[in-house]
Amino acid sequence: MDIRPLTGGLGAEIVGADVKDGVQFAEIQAAFAKYSVIVLRGQNIAPEDHLEFARRFGSINVNRFFKPVDGHPEIATVLKEKDQKEAVGEGWHTDHSYDQIPAMGSILHAIEMPPYGGDTLFVSMGAAYEALSDSIRRFLDGLTAMHSSRHVFGQTTLDSEAAKSGRLANAEAATQDARHPVVITHPLSGRRGLFVNPVFTTHIEGLTADESAAILNMLYEHCRQPEFQARVRWQEGDITMWDNRATWHKAINDYHGFRRLMHRITVDGVALSR
């Protein structure tokens, strides 16, 4: 195994690994804990192998809204057909932040990729927090934010291309609301990091609507700086795994006219704390 950092602050690609080899798991797990985003190149696996690898990290969190892979309800289909305009996940977000116990992370397998484009961007929320001033960090440390699935997967989204095409469903199940600290202590590394995101976070408790919007927008602009980012350029067979407690991510929708098919498994996490 050859582990190569993607940037100075986030992510690594791993060449020569085999996720079917249980002997290598400890080294892969250590790389995941260290880099938050790992890209395992050239994995020739079946859905059963994907599931077996994911279960080494923890129990599977079955997504309520994504279309499942046929015969494998634990695996979500992440698909954009060549004639579709909208890609799921185009906004900066953290998967499952709307759950009371957010997911640990997601494991995405590239099945069919366009000849160019379709990259995924990631942000280090630890690096973003550490770059804030001491005064802002002290202000944020005691705050709590609300997160929700309702406005993203609920009834108001039934007219979206993703819902009409069947890529997203079960709008009636979008009833999740959760309170989380604005700044968390990562359960693996102990590193402090921001835990708000533009897609699922609705507001900060204890502030007026204008105050909450101003603070969140300031944080979002801060986090979007390229110094905190890593970019994954996919190849068919790649597996990318990311830590939802330590990162944001977004899909780049720049491959119109081509099909992009991924299989995603999400792994359960633990309750978050300050």
PyMOL commands that set and color helices and strands:
alter all, ss='L'
color gray80, all
select helices_A, chain A and resi 22-35+47-57+125-130+134-141+150-153+155-157+161-164+171-173+209-223+226-228
alter helices_A, ss='H'
color red, helices_A
select strands_A, chain A and resi 2-5+12-15+37-40+60-61+68-69+72-80+105-112+120-124+144-148+177-181+183-185+192-194+201-204+229-232+239-243+247-251+260-267
alter strands_A, ss='S'
color yellow, strands_A
deselect
rebuild
show_as cartoon
